Amino acid sequence: WTCLPPSQHPRMCSGAGHVLTYARIRPALEREIDEEQRLHSCVGHRTASPILHVTTKPGKPVVVEADGSSNDPNIRSFELDGVFGEECETFAVYTTAGRPLVDSVLEGVNCTILCYGMTGSGKTYTMLGEHGREEGLVGFAARQLFGAADGSGCTTVECGFMQLYSTCATDLLLPAPRPLKICRREAEVIVEGQSRRIVSTPSEVEALVAEGIKRRRVTSQKLNSASSRSHAVLTFYVRRAEQGDCEGDDTIAVRCTKLVCVDLAGSERVKESEVDGAALKEARAINLSLFHLIRVVNALKSEQAKTRVPYADSPLTLLLSDALGGNCRTTLVVSLSPAQEHASQTASSCSFAVACRSVRNGASRVTTRRLPRDWQGSDASAAAAKRKKEDLRAAGEEARRLPWGGVTPGDPERCAGGRRNVGIISCLFYGDLSSAPCGVAIVMHGNPSDARSMAWTAPALVHAGYCVVCPDMPGFGLTPPPPDGRIGTRSEQACDPGGPAHIVEGLLIELGVRRCCLIGYDWGAGIALSMAASTKYKRLVEKIACMHPAYAREKTPGELRVVQAATLILWAEDNAFHSWAKFKPLASKLKQRLGAKRYAEHRTKRESDAAWSEAARSRALVKFLTDLDPLPQAQVVAARPERSAIAANGCDITRCDGIVFRDDVTNDMLRSTDTEAEACAAVVRAERAGELPALLRELSGVGGGAHASAMASFARALPPLDDSTMTPARLEALGVWSAGARAAAEALQARG
């Protein structure tokens, strides 16, 4: 191969931080060899120079002079940092292109290695290897990392593995992956919700990679029988204690760095791959994301200081914004086909590599942080992992005991439904609207995401008696964007004309429903809270449940004083993108406004806690919406059930049972008595019987004795006259108003 040793490479030694680029030419495939067993090659390189020559025209060979020049217009030359020929094994590529990056990671510098090229050029083979046959760059990097972790407990390694399919990022280490959110925070790329696993041996990494590959999107086409249809990103998170600080007080100084290994999906010419249908759409999405990547590289190498770098135009470029132009040491390996039939694609890949070679990154060490000592040390890590495993096992057993345990969205017996359009909005629709006793629950996704990310709530909500509607907001999922562009995704834009609240109102009109429960995550939760705080839309809202609501501040001062709907806030305090400290003052306002009976929280310290599992959150949702804990073992009978009995003397008595068998428990037993409703019913009965004046005199009377105490207790049971609690819906529930009076009042509210 043609490249300098890492220790002698001027661009590495200078600390300039330029992206290093290498080309790897794979051996010819059977389809590239003609009937006479010949390969018509389009590439050439000399061992003395890292310059790769590509001839773009078949036929006679092109002559390259000793100085690398040629007069033939059909040849293109590309200067890279190294070229690996067809005979080179992956370990040789790693020694030059990968090992220096791992050294840098261990020294405290973030690093990225990317594999780029056309489909079928060997990118995945180079990066991930072939399970059971040859290791890829990832496997060799794992060996070097674990070799540096000498057993002293000063280094720990975690792995995350994700894919970017079209514009949706998902976790490859979860059996039922949900969309992830990519964003920048504090000058660093963060993937919200991605799982990590502690790894300590190369075999654990190999098993992790094999598990993730099984979930990666692939298809078979003319150029590649197992063509990757997604960009795969495996990240090593390395925490390394500073030398001399492995022992001491309760905290430890560490550098938290990462090695990001990116296997990009292959660029594809549809004319050559001959794909159609879903594969054609995938190819277009891949080519579009790579087009945005090329735009970013061209902007970075531009000499114009004010050139905008379009990182935000694609999830892929946002994900790689550290690697290209950020504080990161980056190496690009371009995989090439030697066949003449792919010469144009080979030249295009090399052009991209040359452009990347001009990109300049920062390469400074990550700042040390002091962390609790409990993370470090193999014994402590093992104990923490064991405790977490036990907690998750207990949570799994509890989840299976839930009434909807094991039920998946779309289950024909217990959660029937699927995709359907409600007006122009594409929705996931579960349950039967005509027979849902609790009405409609609209469940809204975050940004960027779609309805699929919230479908996990459906089994619990259908069990609780709701018809569940998970809409794809316009411009997300399968719902087309509005004609004038994407709708606003900030909380203050939720109630704008034609905005998200208008979309929800339109859904209710199409469904023929007056009110609903709103449940949401991130953007969707912000929409729910904004609607509940809107004088125009609050009439549509029965209750709201908000997970990490994207609601930074009140649009108008005191906006939350309008909220009447019972509210549940769900929050994991360690979430990197949603600060509980910032939202806490707003939560306090809601609690003060609604009171303890109508405001609830479900908070955990960490997203990895069992209490933040989907099962635990589903249980919290159902408990909030129905006032009943759905877990049978946690249910408490509110009062002793009564039944008729006969005493020993033959008299009729009422028996209050102190023992109740599970099979005899009913929902009425579990619900606590609504003392406010009982008190209101007594007032209504007195009014209808003409006894209300006497009752009021008794309530206002002054005196002692048992009768006065009873009347005082009755007075306390009456609901306070407060506009947050005396809503039309509550007045109807108390029996004070009729359904017609409620409808009329809500119509007046809507006009106001």
N, C-alpha and C positions, 0 to 999 in steps of 0.2 A: 504494500500500500504506500501511498505517497502522502506523508505528513510528518511534521516534526514531533519529537517527544514532547509531552506536556511541559516538562521542566525547561525546555529550550524555546517554547513558542513565544515569539515577541509580543503578540497580542494578549497572551495570558500573563506573561511576566510583567508587562508594563502596568497592569492594573487599569488599563484604559476602559475596560468594561464593555467592549464591543461584543456582539453576538458572534460566536464561533460557528462556522458552517462546514459540514463534511458531506461528501457524497458516498453512498454505498451502492455499488452495482451488483444486482443479484444475478445468479446463474439463469440461463435461458430456460423457459418452460417448454413443455412438450408442444403446446399450440404455436410456439414461436419458431419451431424447427420445421423446415420444409420436408418434402417427401424424400429428398436426398440426404436427410439428416444434417442439414446445414442451417446455421444461424446467420442471418444478415444483420451484422452489428452496426449501430449508429454512433457508438461512443469510442473514444480513445484517450489514453493518458500515458504519460511517461513517468517513470519512477523518480526522476530527478526534479519534477515540478508538480505542484498541486493544482495544475490547470487541466480542466476537463474539456475535451473537444467533442462537439456533437454535429454530425452531418445530418441535415434535414431532407436530403434528396437521395432516393435510392438509385442504384446503378453503379457507375464507376466510382472507385474510392477517391477520397480527397487527400491530397498530399499536404502535410504540415511540415514546415521548415524546422531547422534545428533551433531557431530562436522562438518557435511557437507560432509563427505567423503563417498565413496562407492567403493566396490571392483568390481562392474560390469563394464566391458569394454564398454558397450553400453550407458553409461551416460556421459554427458559432463557438466561441471559446469563453470559458467561465473560470475565473480565479476564485478558488475556495481556500479553506484552511487545510484540506486534506481529501484524498480520494482513496476509497477502499475498493479493490477489485473484486471480481467474482470469486476468487479463491480464498478470500479472507473470511475467517470465522467471526462470530459475534464477539467473542472475547477480545479479539484484536481491536474491534470497533470500541468496545468498552474501555480498554486500556488507554486509548487516546482521547475518546470523546466523553466517556463517563466517569472514569476514576477521578480526574481533577475536580469534577463537580462534587462528588462525595467528600473529597478532602476539604473543599470549601464549606460544605454544610457542617462538617465536624468542627470547622474553625469559626462557625457562627454566621455564615453568609447564606441567604436563600438562593436556591438554584433551580433551574428548569431545563429539561432536555425534551426536545420535540422530534417526532418522526413525521415527515411530510413526503408526499408523492402521489402519483396516480394510483387508482385502484389496482390491486394485484401486483404492486411493486415490491412487497415484502416489508412494509412498515410494521405490521403487527408482529411478524416473525422477529424482526429486529428488536422491538421494544419488549414484547412479552414472551418471546420464545415459543417453543412447541412443547406442550405439557408432556413430561416423561421422556423427551428426546434431547432437546437442547435449551439451555437457559437463554433468556433475553437480557437486555440491559437492566431490566428491573431485578432479575434474579441475581446478577453480579453485584448490583448496587446493594442489595440486601446483605449479601455475604460480607461486603466491605464494611457496612454499617455495624453489623453484629460483631465483626472482628474487632472494631474499635471499642465496642461495649465490652470491656474486658472482665465483666463480672463484678466490678466494684460497686455497682448500683448507681454510678454517676451518669449513666446514659439510658434513656428509655426511648423506644420507638413505637409509634402508632401508625396505622395505615388507614387511609380512606380510598374508596374506589367508586367512581361515578362515571356516567356517560351523559353526553349532550346529544340528544336525538331531536333533530330539527331545532326548535327553540326551547325544548323542555329538558331540564337537567334532572336526572334521577339517580338514586343511590343503588349501586350494583351489589351491595352487601346485605340488602334487605329482601326477604322473600316476596314482599308486596311493596315494592318501592313507590314512594310518593315524590312529587316534584320538589326540587330543591330551589333555593333562591340564591342567585349570585349577585353580589354587590361589593362596593368598596367602602371600607370603614377604616379611618385613621391611616390612610395611605397604604392600605393592604387589601388584597382580594379576600373576601370571606364567602364561604359556601354555607348558607344557613341550613341547618337541619341535617347535615351530612354526618353519618355515623363513622366512628373510628374504632379500630380494634388494636389492642396491644399485641405486638408480635415480638418474638425473641429469637426465632430461628428462621433460616431460609426456607425450611419445609413449610412453616406456617404461612409465609408469604406466598409460596407456590400454591398452597391449597386455597388461599384467599383469592389469588388471581384466577385459578381454575373455576372457583365458585362465581366470580364476577363475570367471566367470559360466557358462562352458560346463560346469563341474563342479558348479555349485550345483543343489540339488534344486528342481525346479519341477514343476507339474502344470497341466493345463487344467481349468477349471471354469466354472460359469455366470457368476460375477462377474468372472473374470479368466482370459484365455486362457493367461497365463504366470504363474501364481500361485507366488510363492516359498514353499517349504515349509521354509525354514530361515532362521535369523538370520545375516546376513553381517556380518563385522567386518573392515574394512581398517584397518591401523594404519601410520602413518608414524612411524618411529623416527628422531629428529633428534638428531645429536650436533654440538654447536656449541662451538668453542673460545672461551674468554673473550677479550675484547678485549685486544690487546697480548701474547697468549700463543701466537701462531701460529708464533713462532720462538723458539728457545732451546735448553734441554737435551734429554735423551732422553725426557722425559715432557711432557705437556701437560694443562692444566686444562680440562675440558670439562663441559658440562651435557648430560645425556642425557634428552631429553624425548620425549613421544609425543603424537600426535594420533590419537585413536581415532574412526573413522567407522563408525557402527552402523546398518545397514539391517535393522530388525526385521521379522520375518515378520508378515503382517497378521492382526489378529483376525478371526474368521470366525463367522458364524451359519450353522450347517449347514442350517437351514431355508431360508436364502436361497441358499447356494452349491450345495445339492443334491448334495453329494459323498457317496460311499460307499466301502466297501472300504478299501484302503490310504490313499486320500486322506482318508477320515473319521478314521482313526487319526492321520494327520498333523495334521489340523485340531484334534483333541482335544489333541495334544501341544503345538501352538502356543498354544492358548488356556490350557492349564495353565501354561506358562512365563510368559505375560503376566499370568496371575492372580498368580503368585508375585512378579512385578515390581511389580504394584499393591500387594501386601501390604508389600513393602519400602518403597515410597514412603509409604504410610500410616503405617508404623512410624516413619519418619524425621521426618514432620511432626507426630507425636504430641507433645503437651506433657508427657507423662509421661516423666521422665528415665530410668526403669528399663525402658522398653519394649524388648523384644528385637527386633533387626533381623534378619529371617530370611534373611540372604544365602545361607547354606549349604543352603537348601531346594531350590535349583535351580541348575544350571550357568549359566543366563543371569544370575541375580542375583549369583552369585559373580563372574562375568566383569565385571559392571557395578558392583561394589562400590566401585571407585575413583570412578566417575562420579557415583554417588549417595551422598553422605555422606562421600566420601573427599577426598583432597587433589587436587582436579581442578576446572577451570573447565568447566562443562557447559552445552550449549545443546540444547534439544529442539525439533524441527520436527514439528508434527503435520500430516499430510496428510489432507485432508477431501474427501469427495464433496459437491457442492452439492445432490444430488437428494433430494427429499422421501422417497423410498422408503428412504433410508439415514439418515434423521434421527436415529433412536435411536442408531445406531453413531457418527454424527457427534457427538452430545451426549456419549456415553460417552468418546470420544477427547478431547474438550475438557475433560471432568471430570478425566481423567488429567493433562492438561497443567497445569491449575490446581493440582492436588495437587503436581506436580513443582515448581511455582513456589515452593512453601513450603519446599522442601528446601534446606538450607544446607550448602555445601561449604567445605573449606579451599581456599586459592588461593595457597599459598606457593611460592616458587621451589624447584626441585630443587637439592639440594646438589651442588656441583662435585666432580668426581673427577679424580685425576691418572691418565692412561692412557699406555701407551707411544705414542710419537709416530708409530709406523708406520701408524696408522689414517688419519691426516689427510693431506690433499694429494691432488689428483687423480692425480698420477703414482704415488704410493705405493698408493693404492686400486686403480688399474688393474693395477699389478704384482701386488698380493696377489690380486686377482680372477683374473688370468691364471694365477698359480701354482695357485690352488685349482681352476681349470678344468682345468688339465693333470693335476693329481692325480686329479680325478674321472674324467677321460677314461681315464687309466691304470687306475683302479679298475674302470671299466666294461668295459674290454678284458679285465682279469683275471677279472671276473665271468662274462663270456661264455665264457671258457676252462674254467670249472668244469664238471664233468660234468652238473650240473643247470641250467646257464645257459640262460635263456630259458623254463624250465619254470614254469608257474604252478600254484598249488594247484587241484586238480580236473582237471588235464590227464588225459584218459582213458587215455593210453598210459603216462605216466611218473609221475603223481601222482594217481591216481584217488581219488575220494572226494567228500564233501560233508557236509551236515547230517544228523545222525541222533541219536536219543535213546538214551542208555545208562542204563537205569533211568529216573529222573526228570530226569536231567541232559541238557540239550541240548548236543551236541558237534559240532565239526567233526572229521570222521574221515577220515584219508587212509591209503592203503596197505591191504594184505591181512594181517590178523592171523594167519591160518593159515599164511602163507608168509613172514612177516617173520623173517629169521634172527636178528636182534638183539633181538627182542621189542617191547615197547611203550615209547614215549616220551610222557609226559603233559606237555603244554605249557600253562602257566597264565598268564593275563593279569594285568595290574596293576589298580589301583583309582584312578579309575573307568574301566572299559573292558570289553571282552568278548573272546570267542574270536577274532573276526576280526582283532584287532590282532596276534595271534601266528601267523596262518596262513602268514606269509612263511617260517617255518622249515620248513614241510612238505616242499617239494621236496628240500631237502638231506637231511633226516632219512630220508625214504623211500628216497632213493638210497643212504644209508648202511645200509639194511637194517632200518629201524624201521617199525612201525605207529604213526602219529601221532594222538594224541587231544588236541584242544584244547577243554576244557570251558568252557561259560558257568557260572560259579559262581552259586549260588542268589541271586536278586535282581539278576543282571546278564544282559544279552543276552536270550536267549529262555527262560532257566530261571526259573521263578517263585520268589519269595522263600519261605523256610521259614515255616510257620504262625505262629511266634512272633516274626517280624520278620527283619531282615537279619542275616547272620552277621558275626561280628567280623572286622575287617580289619587288626588289629594283629598283629605277629609273635607276641606272647605269647599271643594267642588262637587261634593256628593249630591247636593240638592239643587245644583244649577239646572236651568232649563235643558231638557234632553239628557240630563246626567243619569248616574246610577239609580237615584231614588225614583226618577221618572220611569226608568226601565222596570224597577220592582213594581211600581204602581200599575204599569201596563201588564205585567204578568198576572197580577191579582185580578185585573179586569178581564183578561182572557180566560182565567180560571173560574170567574164568577164568584170570587171570594172577597169579603169586605176587609178582613183583618188576618194577620198571620203572625207567627213567631219568626224572628230574624236571627240567624246564626251565621257567624262569619269569622274568618281568619285574616289578620293583617288588613289589607284594603277592604275586604268584605266586612270585617268587624267595624271598621271606621264608617262604612256606609250605614250599617245598622244603628250605630250610636248617633250618627248625624240625623238619620230619619227620626229617631226617637226624640231628638232635641229640636225638631223642626215643627213649627206651628202648622205648617201645611201638611206634613206627612205623618205626624205622630198618631193620627186617628187610625192609620193602617197597622199599627204595631201593638200586639198583645204583650209580648215579652221579647227581650233580646239577650243573646249569649255571645260574648265577644272574646275571641282568643287573640291576644297580642294586637289590640286594635290600633291601626295606623291613624291615630287621632291626636295630633301634636298639641293642639290648642283650640279653645273655643273660637268660632268664627266671629261671634259677637260676644261681648262681656256678659256673663251670666246665662249663656245659652243653655247650659245643663240644668238650669232651674226649670226648664220647660218639660224635662223628661218625666213621664208618668209611668212608662212601661217598667215592669219588674226587670231587673238587670243582673246578669251573671258575668263576672269578669274572670277569665282564665289566663294565667300568666306563669311562665317559667322565668325566674328572675335572672338566670345566667344567659338568657338569649342575647346574642351579640347585636341584634338589629332592633330590638324593642326594649327600651330602658324603662324598668319599673320605677326607678327613682324619678324620672320625668313625668310618668303617667300618674304617680301616686297622688299628687295634689288634686287631679281631676277625679280620681277614684274616691277621694275623701269628699269632694263636692257631691258626687252621686250618692254616696252613703248617707250624707247629711240630708240630702233632698228626699231620698226614698225611704230611709229608715231601715232598721235591721230586718224587718219582715219582707221587704221588697228588693233588697240589695244583697248579693252574695258574691263571694270570691272563692276561686279554686286556684291556689298558688302553690308552686313548688320552688325549691331552690335551684334545681337543675333540670334540663330537658331530658337527661339520662335517667332521672328518678322514675321509679315504677308509677308514681302518682301522675306522671305526665304521659303515660302510655295512652294509646287510643282507647283501650278498654276503660281506663280510669277516667278519662275525659268524657267518654260516652256515658258512663255511670253518673258523673256530675251533671251532665246535661239533662238526663232523664229525671234525676232527683229534683233539679231546679224547676223543670217544666211541669212535672206532675205532683210535686210535693211528696213523692214516695221514693224511698231508696229501693232501686230495682234489685239489689243483691239480697236474696232471701235471708241469708244468715245475719244481715245487718238490720233487718227490719224490726221495728219495735211497735207492739200493739199499743195504741194511744190510751185506751181506757179498757177496763175490764168489760168484756162482752156480757150482756144481760140476756137472761132467758127465764121463762116461766117455770116455776117449780112448786112443789107442795111440801109444806113443813110437816114435821112429825105429828102435829096436832090436826093435820088435814087442812090447814089454811093455805090459800094461794099466796105465794111469795115470788119475788124476783131474785133470781140467783145471779150474782156477779162473779164470773169465773176468774180465778187467779191463775189457772193453767189453761193454755190454749195450744192445741196441736196444730202443727204446720198445715196439715191438710184442711183444717177448718178456718184458717186465716183468710179474710177477705180484705179487699182494698179499703172498704169503709172502716174496718177495724184499725187500719194503719194510719188513716188520716186523722189528724188532731181536730177537735171540734172548733168550728169557726164561731167563736164567741160573739164577734161583731155581728155576724149574720143572725144568730139567735136573738141578740138584743134588739136588732132592727125588726125582726119578725114579731117580737113582743110588742113593740111600739105600733106596728101596722095592725096587729090584732086589736090592740086597745083602741086605736082610732076607728076601726070598722065597727067595734062594739059600742062606740060612744063613750068609752072610758078614758080617753086620752087626757082630758083636763084633770081628772082625778089622779092619773098616773104622774102627770107633770107636777101637781101639788105635792105628791109624796116624794118625788125626786128632789124638789126644792126645799122640803121641810127640814127643820132642824130638830134634832132630838137624839136620844141614845137608844140603846136596846138592840135586840137582834134584828128587828124590822128595819131600823135605820141603817145598820151595817149592810143588810142585804140590798137595800136600795142604793147605797153608795157603791157597792160592788157592781150592781146593774148599770149604774151611770158610767163607771169606768169602762165597762164592756162596749158601750156605744162608740162607734168610730169617730175620730176627730174630724171636724169640718175643715179639711185641708185639700187644696186643689191638686196635690200630688197623689192623694189616695182616693178622693171622691171623683173619679173619672166616670164617664157614662157607663163603661163596662162594669165597674165596681158597683155602681148604684143598681144596675140590673141584677148583678149577682147577689146583692143584699136583699133583693126583692122589693126595693123602694120604687124603682122605675120599671116600666114595661119595656119590651124589646122595641116597640115603636118610638117610645120617648128617647131611648138610647140612640136609635138611628137618626132621629131628628136633631138631637144635640150634636152628633158627630158631623152631620151635614152642615150645621151652622159653624162648627169649628173649622171645617174645610174651607168655607167661604171667607172666614176671618183670617 
